[in-house]
Amino acid sequence: MAKEIILRDKVPQNAHEMMVVNNYKAMVFITNTDQDTVLSEQFLLDLQTILTKNTINDEEKIGRFRTDKDNIVVMNPISGEIYYKPPTEEMMKEEMTKLIDFANDKDNSYFHPFIKATILHFWIGYLHPFCDGNGRTARALFYRYLHKKGYKDFTYIPISRTIKNSKKQYGDSYLYAEQEGNDLTFFLVYIAQKTKQAFKEYKEFILQQREEHHHLQIKISEKYHELLNERQLSLITYFFQNPEKYINNSYYQKQYNVSPNTAKSDLL
């Protein structure tokens, strides 16, 4: 569904679909940013703006850091029970300076990039620097740091889904860390486990898709291999798997990374 919304430039119909589009735009923003670009407060604000656009009612809460007057807390929306109250505005701003230096490797300490990205994820969640979109921004910063360090394939791994499917464990990992004097072991282990699970699920998905695609392509190639190029064979295979779908020039350009003229020629 996410792919359909993005590739067909569909107008999001609700907040959930808008989040899908925003997450995609955030990943494009991250991957297209120059490798030499350092993390800054403005970069974080831009990232939060992309992630929260048209998903919250109060536009005034987008693109800025929270203040004490905002009274931001993490709470149960049904019972009203408060789970977590973030640090004061003053402490948050002091810590943000440290976080940014840490993300820009100015602290002269060494951590494996995955560990450091996970610490940044935790740190944003702990500070809760925004009125909304803190979790999304934390995960985006996690991807951004790994991408900057050369782990570009991470941008295809759906870690957010494995976290979404284990929300209680996610919350508990923060809770246990806080109870143990901010010992991040609990959070590091949790994210490592969910990352491993995400890689496993993605690998299984790719192998299944590859096998199905391969069998269909053999079947189609036997009849059309002299008439169609690889992109066209791939498209015919797609229609065999999704007979109810349709495609246009714009979709084809994005899917196969070709010019408008090449797309038009292929489709004709």
C-alpha positions as CSV (number, residue, x, y, z in Angstrom):
1,M,0.0,0.0,0.0
2,A,2.9,2.4,0.9
3,K,4.5,1.7,-2.5
4,E,1.2,2.4,-4.3
5,I,0.7,5.7,-2.5
6,I,4.3,6.9,-3.3
7,L,4.8,5.7,-6.8
8,R,1.3,6.8,-8.0
9,D,1.6,10.2,-6.2
10,K,-1.8,9.5,-4.6
11,V,-3.2,12.1,-2.2
12,P,-3.1,10.6,1.3
13,Q,-6.6,10.0,2.6
14,N,-5.9,10.1,6.3
15,A,-3.1,10.6,8.9
16,H,-1.8,7.1,8.6
17,E,-1.3,7.4,4.8
18,M,0.2,10.9,5.4
19,M,2.7,9.3,7.8
20,V,3.7,6.8,5.1
21,V,4.4,9.6,2.6
22,N,6.2,11.7,5.3
23,N,8.4,8.7,6.3
24,Y,9.3,8.2,2.7
25,K,10.2,11.9,2.2
26,A,12.3,11.8,5.4
27,M,14.3,8.8,4.0
28,V,14.8,10.6,0.7
29,F,15.9,13.7,2.7
30,I,18.4,11.6,4.7
31,T,19.8,9.6,1.7
32,N,20.1,12.7,-0.5
33,T,21.9,14.8,2.1
34,D,25.6,15.3,1.4
35,Q,27.7,12.9,3.4
36,D,29.8,15.8,4.8
37,T,26.7,17.5,6.3
38,V,26.9,17.6,10.0
39,L,24.0,17.2,12.3
40,S,22.6,20.5,13.6
41,E,19.5,21.8,15.5
42,Q,18.2,23.0,12.1
43,F,18.6,19.6,10.5
44,L,16.7,18.0,13.4
45,L,13.9,20.6,13.0
46,D,13.8,20.1,9.3
47,L,13.5,16.3,9.8
48,Q,10.7,16.7,12.4
49,T,8.9,19.0,10.0
50,I,9.0,16.5,7.2
51,L,7.8,13.7,9.5
52,T,4.9,15.5,11.1
53,K,3.5,17.6,8.2
54,N,-0.3,17.3,8.1
55,T,-0.4,14.6,10.8
56,I,-1.0,16.8,13.8
57,N,-3.8,19.3,14.4
58,D,-1.7,22.2,15.7
59,E,0.7,23.3,12.9
60,E,2.3,25.7,15.5
61,K,3.9,22.6,17.1
62,I,5.8,21.7,13.9
63,G,9.4,22.7,13.3
64,R,10.3,23.9,16.8
65,F,11.5,22.5,20.1
66,R,9.0,22.1,22.9
67,T,9.0,24.5,25.9
68,D,8.0,23.9,29.5
69,K,4.7,25.7,28.7
70,D,3.7,22.9,26.2
71,N,3.4,20.4,29.1
72,I,4.5,17.5,27.0
73,V,4.2,14.1,28.7
74,V,3.9,10.5,27.5
75,M,0.5,9.2,28.7
76,N,-2.1,6.6,28.2
77,P,-4.7,8.3,25.9
78,I,-7.6,6.3,27.4
79,S,-6.8,6.3,31.1
80,G,-4.8,9.5,31.3
81,E,-2.0,7.7,33.2
82,I,1.3,9.5,32.8
83,Y,4.1,7.1,31.9
84,Y,6.9,9.6,31.4
85,K,7.6,13.3,32.0
86,P,10.6,14.5,29.9
87,P,13.3,16.7,31.3
88,T,12.9,20.5,31.7
89,E,13.3,22.8,28.7
90,E,16.6,24.0,30.1
91,M,18.1,20.5,30.6
92,M,16.8,19.4,27.2
93,K,18.6,22.2,25.4
94,E,21.8,21.5,27.2
95,E,21.6,17.8,26.4
96,M,20.7,18.5,22.7
97,T,24.1,20.3,22.4
98,K,25.8,17.1,23.7
99,L,23.7,14.9,21.5
100,I,24.6,16.8,18.4
101,D,28.4,16.8,19.3
102,F,28.1,13.0,19.9
103,A,26.3,12.5,16.5
104,N,29.1,14.5,14.8
105,D,31.8,12.3,16.5
106,K,33.2,15.3,18.4
107,D,33.5,13.4,21.7
108,N,36.6,11.4,20.6
109,S,35.0,8.1,21.9
110,Y,34.6,5.0,19.8
111,F,31.4,3.0,19.5
112,H,30.4,0.7,16.7
113,P,28.1,2.7,14.4
114,F,25.1,0.5,15.2
115,I,25.6,1.0,18.9
116,K,26.0,4.7,18.4
117,A,22.9,5.0,16.2
118,T,21.0,3.1,18.9
119,I,22.2,5.5,21.6
120,L,21.0,8.5,19.5
121,H,17.7,6.8,19.1
122,F,17.4,6.4,22.9
123,W,18.6,9.9,23.5
124,I,16.0,11.6,21.4
125,G,13.3,9.5,22.9
126,Y,14.5,10.3,26.4
127,L,14.8,14.1,25.8
128,H,11.5,14.2,23.9
129,P,12.6,17.6,22.3
130,F,9.5,18.0,20.2
131,C,5.8,18.4,20.8
132,D,5.1,15.5,18.5
133,G,6.9,13.1,16.3
134,N,9.7,12.2,18.8
135,G,9.6,8.5,18.0
136,R,9.6,9.0,14.3
137,T,12.5,11.5,14.5
138,A,14.5,9.2,16.8
139,R,14.1,6.3,14.3
140,A,15.0,8.6,11.4
141,L,18.1,9.8,13.2
142,F,19.0,6.1,13.8
143,Y,18.8,5.4,10.0
144,R,20.6,8.7,9.2
145,Y,23.7,7.9,11.3
146,L,24.0,4.4,9.9
147,H,23.6,5.7,6.3
148,K,26.3,8.3,6.9
149,K,28.6,5.6,8.2
150,G,28.2,3.5,5.0
151,Y,25.4,1.1,6.2
152,K,23.2,2.2,3.3
153,D,21.2,-1.0,3.1
154,F,19.7,-0.2,6.5
155,T,17.3,2.2,4.7
156,Y,15.5,-0.9,3.3
157,I,15.1,-2.7,6.6
158,P,11.7,-2.2,8.2
159,I,12.8,-1.9,11.8
160,S,9.9,0.5,12.6
161,R,7.4,-2.4,11.9
162,T,9.1,-4.8,14.3
163,I,9.1,-2.0,17.0
164,K,5.4,-1.2,16.2
165,N,4.5,-4.9,16.8
166,S,6.2,-4.9,20.2
167,K,5.3,-1.6,21.7
168,K,5.2,-2.8,25.2
169,Q,8.8,-4.2,25.0
170,Y,9.8,-0.9,23.4
171,G,8.3,1.1,26.3
172,D,9.7,-1.3,28.9
173,S,13.2,-1.0,27.5
174,Y,13.1,2.7,28.2
175,L,11.5,2.1,31.6
176,Y,14.2,-0.5,32.7
177,A,17.0,1.8,31.5
178,E,15.6,4.6,33.6
179,Q,15.1,2.4,36.7
180,E,18.8,1.2,36.4
181,G,20.3,4.7,36.3
182,N,20.1,5.1,32.6
183,D,21.9,1.8,31.8
184,L,21.2,1.5,28.1
185,T,21.9,-2.3,28.0
186,F,18.1,-3.1,28.0
187,F,17.5,-0.7,25.1
188,L,20.6,-1.8,23.1
189,V,19.6,-5.5,23.4
190,Y,16.0,-4.7,22.4
191,I,16.9,-2.8,19.3
192,A,19.6,-5.4,18.3
193,Q,17.0,-8.2,18.6
194,K,14.4,-6.2,16.6
195,T,17.0,-5.4,13.9
196,K,17.9,-9.0,13.6
197,Q,14.3,-10.0,13.3
198,A,13.7,-7.3,10.7
199,F,16.7,-8.5,8.6
200,K,15.4,-12.1,8.8
201,E,11.8,-11.1,7.7
202,Y,13.2,-9.0,4.9
203,K,15.5,-11.8,3.7
204,E,12.6,-14.2,3.7
205,F,10.4,-11.7,1.8
206,I,13.1,-11.1,-0.8
207,L,13.7,-14.9,-1.3
208,Q,10.0,-15.5,-1.7
209,Q,9.6,-12.7,-4.2
210,R,12.7,-13.7,-6.1
211,E,11.5,-17.3,-6.5
212,E,8.0,-16.3,-7.6
213,H,9.4,-13.7,-10.0
214,H,12.0,-16.1,-11.4
215,H,9.4,-18.8,-12.3
216,L,7.1,-16.3,-13.9
217,Q,10.0,-14.7,-15.9
218,I,11.1,-18.0,-17.3
219,K,7.5,-18.7,-18.4
220,I,7.1,-15.3,-20.0
221,S,10.6,-15.1,-21.4
222,E,10.1,-18.4,-23.3
223,K,7.4,-16.6,-25.3
224,Y,8.5,-12.9,-25.4
225,H,12.3,-12.8,-24.7
226,E,13.0,-11.7,-28.3
227,L,10.4,-9.0,-28.3
228,L,10.7,-7.4,-24.8
229,N,13.6,-5.9,-22.8
230,E,14.3,-6.7,-19.1
231,R,12.1,-3.8,-17.8
232,Q,9.2,-4.9,-20.0
233,L,9.5,-8.5,-18.9
234,S,9.6,-7.4,-15.3
235,L,6.4,-5.3,-15.9
236,I,4.6,-8.3,-17.5
237,T,5.6,-10.4,-14.5
238,Y,4.2,-7.7,-12.2
239,F,0.9,-7.9,-13.9
240,F,0.8,-11.7,-13.7
241,Q,1.2,-11.3,-9.9
242,N,-1.1,-8.3,-9.6
243,P,-3.8,-8.6,-12.4
244,E,-6.0,-5.9,-10.8
245,K,-3.2,-3.2,-11.0
246,Y,-2.6,-0.6,-13.6
247,I,0.5,1.5,-14.5
248,N,1.1,4.9,-16.2
249,N,4.2,6.7,-17.5
250,S,5.0,8.5,-14.2
251,Y,4.8,5.2,-12.2
252,Y,7.0,3.4,-14.8
253,Q,9.7,6.2,-14.7
254,K,10.0,5.9,-10.9
255,Q,9.8,2.2,-10.8
256,Y,12.6,1.6,-13.4
257,N,14.5,4.9,-13.1
258,V,14.1,5.9,-16.7
259,S,13.4,9.1,-18.7
260,P,9.8,10.0,-19.8
261,N,10.7,9.1,-23.4
262,T,12.1,5.7,-22.5
263,A,9.0,5.0,-20.4
264,K,6.7,6.0,-23.2
265,S,8.6,3.8,-25.7
266,D,8.7,0.8,-23.4
267,L,4.9,1.0,-22.6
268,L,4.0,1.5,-26.3
